[in-house]
Amino acid sequence: MALAHHLDTHTRQALAEAWHQDSAASSLERWLDLCEQQGWGRMPENLALLTRVFGASWYFTRFIFFRGPAIADVFDSNDVSLLEADFINRHISSVDVEQETEQALESLRIAKNEIMLRILVAELQQSIDQAGVEESLTTLAEATLAVALRIYSNRFAQDMEDEIGVLGMGRMAGYEMNFGSDLDLIFLYPGESTAIFEPGLRLIRALLRGIAMAAPAGSLYDVDMRLRPHGAAGVLITSDTAFEEYHSAERDIWQRQLMTRCRPVVDGSGLAARALDRVSTHIYAEYDQDALRREVRAMRLRVENELGKPAGRYELKRGRGGVMDIDFISHFLQLAHGAAEPGLRTASTRRALQLLHQHDLLSQGHCKQLLEGYDFLKRMEGRLRVFDMKPISTISREATGLVSLARAMDYRGETDEEAARILLEDYLTIADGIRQIFDEILPGEIVNRES
């Protein structure tokens, strides 16, 4: 079919501005053919928005074809209240966990991906900012995990989810998950309830397999358990007493840094919150600030040297002036002052920067620059990842390889290549500015204050 003859002005414009034009055009043509074959008519009404999604995400293109007419309301309603936490929790919690396990999981995949698609649509319509995208994605992940835990609890031991506490780490802890983020989790059970360990272990093993499984309705989440006590060598589910003993013992600074980004995410009994509270004084201890500064800087540069310099690429997260520069600045200042100022103890990098400024530990200029840089880098990351929901964090060092990303970031120029060049220049300027602040707060050489 001649695609252009079937499109209105808005849809033709959406196609011309699509992030991945070839993908948008081929998917739209297939969709219109399918609608004609099935007698669906013009569906959805907002064909321009559908076209933009086709150009933004192959992951959601597959999901849209899987759902067919059931997906139309996502595009034809513009109700941002559907992204509020109450709605997300109600929608995900409506999944019938009493179904056979695979059926319940499939229902959960559909419910989760419908909400995630709504988040992408809201972002494309500019009705939600980057922080709002991340908060909604994190709320969705928490709700999905809670329901998945109930599904497997029904299979292994009734109401076992009430006995298990789950700590979220990293971006999940800070309500800063992005498209393609995995779940960094620690599972706890009551130390006095040894009878829970074996069925709990079977439950967690099955849960991890089930939520990572790919299916026609899409996937749920990949799970990373490497941040549990003793890392990959540790058991999948830990008693709260063992967790407390581990974190109460002498630990490296980098382990204390990780624990600043920890929060209970599924915790019906309050087990995880109590365990975390009991180790907080060990995380936010009295540190020698010069030694702390050296350790934090050394670990940051080690990560950069080992993981932040891929050949021919810039690393948005681990590279010079990347997201981790901002994280490590906030980690250092929170650990340095968190014992005296408990109000600094937040798992959110954004919120930490704001609180550090309010406590006169970060200048207004630095706070503003770091927050803007954080949003810029996380927005780039999200728009790279949403295409196939993979945890991508690198970009080409050449502007010619950034054309699609420049479109996704709403950059314009006389040509696509010019827009990509401007994006690359902005990225390098922002990364340089972040690294300058990092070097100022965490300098390479510590001068003795008494000299």
C-alpha positions as CSV (number, residue, x, y, z in Angstrom):
1,M,0.0,0.0,0.0
2,A,1.1,3.6,-0.6
3,L,1.5,4.6,3.0
4,A,1.4,8.4,2.5
5,H,-2.0,8.3,1.0
6,H,-3.5,6.9,4.2
7,L,-2.0,9.5,6.6
8,D,-3.3,12.8,7.8
9,T,-1.0,15.8,8.3
10,H,-0.2,15.1,11.9
11,T,0.7,11.5,11.2
12,R,2.9,12.4,8.3
13,Q,4.7,14.9,10.6
14,A,5.1,12.3,13.3
15,L,6.6,9.9,10.8
16,A,9.0,12.6,9.5
17,E,10.1,13.3,13.1
18,A,10.2,9.7,14.3
19,W,13.3,8.7,16.2
20,H,13.8,5.6,14.1
21,Q,12.1,6.5,10.8
22,D,12.4,3.2,9.0
23,S,11.1,1.3,12.0
24,A,8.2,3.7,12.4
25,A,7.2,3.5,8.7
26,S,7.4,-0.2,8.4
27,S,5.4,-0.8,11.6
28,L,2.8,1.8,10.7
29,E,2.2,0.2,7.3
30,R,1.9,-3.3,8.9
31,W,-0.5,-1.9,11.5
32,L,-2.8,-0.2,8.9
33,D,-2.8,-3.4,6.8
34,L,-3.8,-5.4,9.9
35,C,-6.5,-2.9,10.9
36,E,-7.9,-3.3,7.3
37,Q,-7.7,-7.0,7.4
38,Q,-9.4,-7.3,10.8
39,G,-12.0,-4.7,10.1
40,W,-10.9,-2.6,13.1
41,G,-11.2,0.8,11.3
42,R,-9.1,3.7,12.3
43,M,-7.6,2.5,15.5
44,P,-6.4,4.3,17.6
45,E,-7.8,7.7,16.7
46,N,-4.5,9.3,17.6
47,L,-2.5,7.6,14.8
48,A,0.2,10.3,15.1
49,L,1.0,9.3,18.6
50,L,1.0,5.6,17.7
51,T,3.5,6.4,14.9
52,R,5.8,8.1,17.4
53,V,5.7,5.1,19.7
54,F,6.5,2.9,16.7
55,G,9.5,5.1,16.0
56,A,10.6,5.1,19.6
57,S,10.4,1.5,20.8
58,W,10.5,-1.8,19.0
59,Y,9.8,-3.4,22.4
60,F,6.4,-1.6,22.6
61,T,5.8,-2.0,18.9
62,R,5.7,-5.8,19.5
63,F,3.5,-5.3,22.5
64,I,1.0,-3.2,20.6
65,F,0.7,-5.8,17.9
66,F,0.2,-8.4,20.6
67,R,-2.6,-6.5,22.3
68,G,-4.4,-5.3,19.1
69,P,-7.6,-3.2,19.7
70,A,-7.2,-3.5,23.5
71,I,-4.4,-1.0,23.4
72,A,-6.3,1.8,21.7
73,D,-7.3,3.6,25.0
74,V,-3.6,4.2,25.8
75,F,-3.3,6.5,22.8
76,D,-6.8,8.1,22.8
77,S,-6.9,9.1,26.5
78,N,-4.7,11.8,27.9
79,D,-5.3,11.3,31.6
80,V,-2.1,11.8,33.4
81,S,-3.8,10.7,36.7
82,L,-3.4,7.1,35.3
83,L,0.3,7.5,36.1
84,E,-0.3,8.3,39.7
85,A,0.9,5.8,42.3
86,D,-2.7,5.0,43.5
87,F,-3.8,4.0,40.0
88,I,-0.6,2.1,39.2
89,N,-0.9,0.1,42.4
90,R,-4.6,-0.6,41.9
91,H,-4.1,-1.7,38.3
92,I,-1.3,-4.1,39.1
93,S,-2.9,-5.4,42.2
94,S,-6.0,-6.3,40.2
95,V,-4.2,-9.2,38.7
96,D,-5.7,-12.5,39.9
97,V,-2.9,-14.2,41.7
98,E,-5.1,-17.3,42.3
99,Q,-4.8,-18.2,38.6
100,E,-2.4,-21.0,37.5
101,T,1.1,-19.6,37.8
102,E,1.8,-19.0,34.1
103,Q,-1.6,-17.4,33.5
104,A,-1.1,-15.1,36.5
105,L,2.4,-14.1,35.2
106,E,1.0,-13.4,31.8
107,S,-1.7,-11.2,33.2
108,L,0.9,-9.4,35.2
109,R,3.1,-8.9,32.2
110,I,0.2,-7.3,30.3
111,A,-0.7,-5.1,33.2
112,K,2.9,-4.0,33.8
113,N,3.6,-3.3,30.1
114,E,0.4,-1.4,29.6
115,I,1.4,1.0,32.4
116,M,4.9,1.3,31.1
117,L,3.6,2.1,27.7
118,R,1.4,4.8,29.2
119,I,4.6,6.3,30.8
120,L,6.3,6.4,27.4
121,V,3.3,8.0,25.8
122,A,3.1,10.6,28.5
123,E,6.8,11.4,28.0
124,L,6.3,11.7,24.2
125,Q,3.5,14.1,24.9
126,Q,5.7,16.1,27.3
127,S,3.1,15.7,30.1
128,I,5.7,14.2,32.5
129,D,9.3,15.2,33.2
130,Q,12.3,13.0,33.6
131,A,12.0,12.7,37.4
132,G,8.3,11.9,37.0
133,V,9.1,9.2,34.4
134,E,11.5,7.6,36.9
135,E,9.2,7.8,39.8
136,S,6.4,6.2,37.9
137,L,8.6,3.5,36.6
138,T,9.8,2.7,40.1
139,T,6.3,2.7,41.5
140,L,5.4,0.2,38.7
141,A,8.4,-2.0,39.5
142,E,7.5,-2.1,43.2
143,A,3.9,-3.0,42.5
144,T,4.9,-5.6,40.0
145,L,7.3,-7.2,42.4
146,A,4.8,-7.4,45.2
147,V,2.2,-9.1,43.0
148,A,4.8,-11.5,41.6
149,L,5.8,-12.4,45.2
150,R,2.2,-13.1,46.0
151,I,1.8,-15.4,42.9
152,Y,4.8,-17.5,44.0
153,S,3.8,-17.4,47.6
154,N,0.5,-19.0,46.7
155,R,2.4,-21.8,45.0
156,F,5.0,-22.5,47.7
157,A,3.5,-21.4,51.0
158,Q,0.3,-19.4,51.6
159,D,1.0,-15.8,52.8
160,M,4.7,-16.3,52.8
161,E,5.2,-12.9,51.3
162,D,4.1,-11.5,54.7
163,E,7.2,-13.2,56.3
164,I,9.7,-11.9,53.7
165,G,11.1,-8.4,53.5
166,V,12.6,-7.0,50.3
167,L,15.1,-4.2,50.2
168,G,15.6,-2.4,46.9
169,M,19.0,-1.0,46.0
170,G,20.4,1.5,43.6
171,R,18.0,3.4,41.3
172,M,15.0,1.4,42.7
173,A,15.8,2.6,46.2
174,G,15.9,6.3,45.0
175,Y,12.7,6.2,42.8
176,E,15.0,6.8,39.9
177,M,14.6,3.7,37.7
178,N,14.7,4.2,34.0
179,F,13.5,2.2,31.0
180,G,15.5,-1.0,30.9
181,S,16.5,-0.8,34.6
182,D,16.8,-4.1,36.4
183,L,15.8,-4.7,40.0
184,D,18.6,-4.7,42.6
185,L,17.2,-6.7,45.5
186,I,18.0,-8.2,48.9
187,F,15.5,-10.7,50.4
188,L,15.3,-11.1,54.1
189,Y,13.4,-13.5,56.4
190,P,13.1,-13.4,60.2
191,G,16.2,-14.7,62.0
192,E,14.1,-16.8,64.4
193,S,12.0,-18.4,61.7
194,T,14.4,-21.1,60.4
195,A,11.5,-23.0,59.0
196,I,11.0,-20.3,56.4
197,F,14.5,-20.6,54.9
198,E,14.0,-23.7,52.7
199,P,10.6,-22.8,51.2
200,G,11.7,-19.2,51.0
201,L,14.7,-20.2,49.0
202,R,12.6,-22.2,46.6
203,L,10.2,-19.3,46.3
204,I,12.9,-16.8,45.5
205,R,14.5,-19.1,42.9
206,A,11.2,-19.6,41.1
207,L,10.4,-15.9,41.4
208,L,13.7,-14.9,39.8
209,R,13.2,-17.3,36.9
210,G,9.6,-16.3,36.4
211,I,9.9,-12.5,36.3
212,A,13.0,-12.6,34.0
213,M,11.3,-14.9,31.5
214,A,10.5,-13.5,28.0
215,A,7.0,-14.0,26.6
216,P,4.8,-12.7,23.8
217,A,3.4,-10.0,26.2
218,G,6.9,-8.8,26.9
219,S,9.0,-9.4,30.0
220,L,8.8,-8.2,33.6
221,Y,12.3,-7.4,34.9
222,D,15.8,-8.7,35.1
223,V,16.9,-9.0,38.7
224,D,20.4,-8.3,40.1
225,M,21.2,-10.0,43.4
226,R,24.9,-9.1,43.5
227,L,24.4,-6.5,46.2
228,R,23.2,-9.0,48.8
229,P,25.5,-9.9,51.7
230,H,28.6,-11.7,50.4
231,G,27.6,-10.9,46.8
232,A,27.4,-13.7,44.3
233,A,28.7,-16.2,46.9
234,G,25.8,-15.4,49.4
235,V,22.5,-17.1,49.8
236,L,19.5,-15.7,47.8
237,I,17.6,-15.1,51.0
238,T,19.3,-13.9,54.2
239,S,18.0,-13.8,57.8
240,D,17.6,-10.3,59.2
241,T,20.1,-11.1,61.9
242,A,22.7,-12.2,59.4
243,F,22.1,-9.1,57.4
244,E,22.6,-6.9,60.5
245,E,25.7,-8.8,61.5
246,Y,27.2,-8.4,58.0
247,H,26.6,-4.6,57.8
248,S,27.5,-4.0,61.5
249,A,31.0,-5.4,60.9
250,E,33.9,-3.5,59.4
251,R,33.2,-2.9,55.7
252,D,34.9,-1.2,52.8
253,I,33.8,2.4,52.1
254,W,32.3,1.3,48.7
255,Q,30.0,-1.1,50.6
256,R,28.8,1.8,52.8
257,Q,28.2,3.9,49.6
258,L,26.0,1.2,48.2
259,M,24.0,1.1,51.4
260,T,23.1,4.8,51.1
261,R,20.9,3.6,48.2
262,C,18.8,1.1,50.1
263,R,15.1,1.2,50.9
264,P,12.4,-1.3,51.8
265,V,10.2,-2.0,48.7
266,V,8.1,-5.0,49.7
267,D,7.8,-5.1,53.5
268,G,4.4,-6.0,54.9
269,S,5.7,-7.0,58.3
270,G,8.2,-4.1,58.6
271,L,11.1,-6.7,58.8
272,A,13.3,-5.0,56.2
273,A,12.7,-1.5,57.6
274,R,13.7,-2.6,61.1
275,A,16.8,-4.4,59.8
276,L,17.9,-1.4,57.8
277,D,17.3,1.0,60.7
278,R,19.5,-1.2,63.0
279,V,22.5,-0.9,60.6
280,S,22.1,2.8,59.8
281,T,24.5,3.9,62.5
282,H,27.2,1.7,60.9
283,I,26.5,3.1,57.4
284,Y,26.4,6.7,58.6
285,A,29.3,6.5,61.0
286,E,31.9,9.1,62.1
287,Y,34.5,9.0,59.3
288,D,37.8,10.6,58.8
289,Q,36.8,12.9,56.0
290,D,40.2,13.0,54.2
291,A,40.4,9.2,54.2
292,L,36.8,9.0,53.1
293,R,37.4,11.4,50.3
294,R,40.4,9.4,49.1
295,E,38.5,6.2,49.2
296,V,35.5,7.5,47.3
297,R,37.6,9.2,44.7
298,A,39.8,6.1,44.2
299,M,36.8,3.8,43.8
300,R,35.2,6.2,41.3
301,L,38.3,6.4,39.1
302,R,38.7,2.6,39.3
303,V,35.2,2.1,38.0
304,E,35.8,4.6,35.3
305,N,39.1,3.0,34.2
306,E,37.7,-0.6,34.2
307,L,34.2,0.0,32.9
308,G,33.9,3.6,31.7
309,K,36.1,3.7,28.6
310,P,34.6,1.3,26.0
311,A,36.4,1.5,22.6
312,G,34.9,4.1,20.3
313,R,32.1,5.0,22.8
314,Y,31.3,7.4,25.6
315,E,29.9,5.9,28.8
316,L,27.0,7.9,30.1
317,K,26.9,6.2,33.5
318,R,30.5,5.1,34.4
319,G,32.5,7.3,32.1
320,R,34.2,10.7,32.9
321,G,31.6,13.2,34.0
322,G,28.9,10.5,33.9
323,V,26.0,9.7,36.3
324,M,28.4,8.0,38.7
325,D,30.3,11.2,39.2
326,I,27.1,12.8,40.6
327,D,26.3,9.7,42.6
328,F,29.7,9.6,44.2
329,I,29.6,13.3,45.1
330,S,26.3,12.7,46.9
331,H,27.6,9.5,48.5
332,F,30.7,11.2,49.9
333,L,28.8,14.2,51.3
334,Q,26.1,12.0,52.8
335,L,28.5,9.7,54.5
336,A,30.7,12.6,55.6
337,H,27.8,14.4,57.3
338,G,25.0,11.9,57.7
339,A,25.9,10.9,61.3
340,A,25.5,14.5,62.4
341,E,22.6,15.3,60.0
342,P,20.2,12.4,59.8
343,G,18.1,14.4,57.4
344,L,20.7,13.8,54.7
345,R,19.9,10.1,54.7
346,T,17.9,9.7,51.5
347,A,18.2,7.0,48.8
348,S,17.5,9.4,46.0
349,T,20.4,11.1,44.3
350,R,18.2,14.1,43.2
351,R,16.9,14.5,46.7
352,A,20.3,14.1,48.3
353,L,21.7,17.0,46.1
354,Q,18.8,19.2,47.2
355,L,19.2,18.4,50.9
356,L,23.0,18.9,50.7
357,H,22.3,22.4,49.3
358,Q,19.8,23.1,52.0
359,H,22.4,22.1,54.7
360,D,25.0,24.4,53.1
361,L,27.1,21.5,52.0
362,L,26.7,22.1,48.3
363,S,26.5,25.5,46.7
364,Q,23.4,26.6,44.8
365,G,25.3,26.7,41.6
366,H,26.8,23.2,42.0
367,C,23.4,21.8,43.0
368,K,21.7,23.3,40.0
369,Q,24.4,22.2,37.6
370,L,24.4,18.6,38.9
371,L,20.6,18.3,38.9
372,E,20.4,19.5,35.3
373,G,23.3,17.2,34.3
374,Y,21.7,14.3,36.1
375,D,18.4,14.9,34.2
376,F,20.2,15.3,30.9
377,L,22.2,12.1,31.2
378,K,19.3,10.0,32.5
379,R,17.1,11.3,29.7
380,M,19.7,10.2,27.2
381,E,19.9,6.9,28.9
382,G,16.2,6.3,28.9
383,R,15.8,7.2,25.2
384,L,18.6,4.8,24.3
385,R,17.1,2.0,26.3
386,V,13.4,2.2,25.5
387,F,13.9,1.0,21.9
388,D,14.5,-2.6,23.0
389,M,14.4,-2.3,26.8
390,K,18.1,-3.2,27.2
391,P,20.4,-1.6,29.8
392,I,22.4,0.5,27.3
393,S,24.5,3.3,28.6
394,T,27.0,4.1,25.8
395,I,26.9,6.4,22.8
396,S,29.0,6.8,19.7
397,R,31.9,9.2,19.8
398,E,31.0,10.3,16.3
399,A,28.0,12.5,15.6
400,T,27.0,10.4,12.6
401,G,26.1,7.6,15.1
402,L,23.9,9.9,17.1
403,V,21.2,10.9,14.6
404,S,18.4,8.8,16.1
405,L,19.3,9.9,19.6
406,A,19.4,13.6,18.6
407,R,15.8,13.2,17.3
408,A,14.8,11.5,20.5
409,M,16.4,14.3,22.5
410,D,14.4,16.9,20.4
411,Y,17.6,18.4,18.9
412,R,17.1,20.2,15.6
413,G,19.5,21.5,13.0
414,E,19.7,22.3,9.3
415,T,20.4,18.6,8.9
416,D,20.1,15.5,11.1
417,E,23.9,15.3,11.3
418,E,24.1,19.0,12.5
419,A,21.5,18.2,15.2
420,A,23.6,15.2,16.3
421,R,26.8,17.3,16.4
422,I,25.1,19.9,18.6
423,L,23.9,17.0,20.9
424,L,27.4,15.6,21.1
425,E,28.8,19.1,22.0
426,D,26.2,19.6,24.7
427,Y,27.0,16.2,26.2
428,L,30.7,16.8,26.3
429,T,30.2,20.3,27.9
430,I,27.9,18.9,30.5
431,A,30.2,15.9,31.3
432,D,33.2,18.4,31.6
433,G,31.2,20.5,34.0
434,I,30.2,17.6,36.2
435,R,33.8,16.3,36.3
436,Q,35.0,19.8,37.3
437,I,32.6,19.8,40.3
438,F,33.7,16.2,41.2
439,D,37.3,17.2,41.1
440,E,36.6,20.3,43.3
441,I,34.7,18.3,46.0
442,L,36.8,15.1,45.7
443,P,40.3,16.5,44.7
444,G,43.1,14.2,43.8
445,E,45.4,15.5,46.5
446,I,44.1,16.2,50.0
447,V,45.8,19.2,51.6
448,N,46.4,18.9,55.4
449,R,44.1,21.5,57.0
450,E,46.8,22.4,59.6
451,S,49.6,23.0,57.0
